[in-house]
Amino acid sequence: MLAIRTRRRKAVVLAAGAVLAGLTAPSLTASPATATTTTATANTATTNTDYDDTYYKDAIGKTGASLKSSLHTIISDQTKLSYSAVWDALKATDEDPDNSGNVILLYSGVSRSKSLNGGDTGDWNREHVWAKSHGDFGTSTGPGTDIHHLRPSDVRVNSVRGNKDFDNGGSAVSEGGGSLTDSDSFEPRDAVKGDVARMIFYMAVRYEGGDGFADLEVNGQVDNGSNPYIGKLSVLKEWNDEDPPDAFEERRNQVVYDDYQHNRNPFVDHPEWVESIW
């Protein structure tokens, strides 16, 4: 497995209660999520500073709109993939660390054979975490093929998520690893809530409307339909705080950077930048 060349400084925030579960790599067995997400009573914030003097040098020290603009410029320098090339890319980025012949499915946490990619029941397919109808970019090279937000997902669970916004609550998704859904929103399992949030924030910074695609933005509501928005902002910020980047997510960011797009998700390296911008 690709080694992650990171030197992290960790700040541990202590408070009453138990340490929030699920901060390690995605488990192969799903743990149920509660109907509502509670605020973490203890948390570990991880910051990767390896790239601050090089890749992020023009963003360091900035906040708010200035930080967002700088990060947009930095991460827009990328190699773009075709939609067909995404299949092989995901087999590398989402490889099961315990079984190199499998990938970990985002929402269910199941480890499934790389060869079972397709569109039938029991297969895994390419999930657009920022639903491709939100901004109507489809599978066009660009946001439609950006593997920072494309993840392997069980075909049926992916269909249940559809193009719903993200929020807390709903009924359990069958074989969804603890994911919940209702008529207008989807809540992923606890172990990947932060991953989902950081993918959404990446998309909102990367695609600002200047390259022929819609200006993607995170907003405070659900049921956004085909508008270039995804919510719910307050919930996504909570998920980013409660589920910091783990080894699986950090490795994935590195593989995307080293081997495929050659750009990074800055919120995996610096999750605290979410609060600085939003």
Disulfide bonds with the S-S distance in Angstrom:
none
